[in-house]
């Protein structure tokens, strides 16, 4: 994108687009400040915490993740679940191994509303070739929003 085109786009922003752009830029800045982590995690403003055999990932519910009905987009919920369960798997594997998602099954049980979403990922089974996990997403009112099970295939960590 040329500088002139970017300047034109910024000048044409609607008032409701300004907070979304600010969130986007704050996420991009957060990614630039971290050596590890993903762009998607930074753009979602994800905060993660590992405890014994559990990983908790929290994101704010902002306009950037909502669909046209002003509820959290189902794909964002799937990304939150995959990220939390994948982070759990990476925490329990030795450094020379990694894992990739091989299957996910999600049940959406309530609309994504409120100010924050919390995903709790738990370990169901750890084998030598696969790991099976469970993830639950809760709204800030404590209501279960989505339930997921997922399998991860264990691979050798790629060399950088």
C-alpha positions, 0 to 999 in steps of 0.5 A: 500500500502506497503512502498516499493511499494509506493517508487517503484511507485514514482521512476517510475513516468513520468515527466508529472505525477509529477505536477499531484501528487503535486496537489493531495498531496497539496489537501490532505494537504489542507483537513488535515488542515481543520476541515470540507470540503470534500476530493473531494473539497480539491482535486479539490482545490475548493474555495467557497463563499456564497452570498444572495441566491447564492453560487459560487464555483471556481476550477482550470482547471488542468490535474487532472480533464481532460479527454484524450482529455485534456478537463474537464471530464464531471463527474468533471463538474457534481461534481462541479455543485452538490457541488455548488448547495448542498453548497447553499442548506446547507447554507439556511437550519437551522443547524438541517437539511441537504439535499441530491441530489435527481435529476440532469439534466445537459446540456453540451454546451461547452468544458471545456478549459481554466485555471479556472471554475466558478460555480454559483448556484442559488435558484429556490424554497425552500419548506419544503421537497425539494429545487430546484436549478440552476447551471451554469458553466462558463469558464474563457473566460466567455463562458457558459460550462454547465447548470443544474437544481437539486432537493435536498431532505431535511433530518434531519442532521445525528448525528456524 
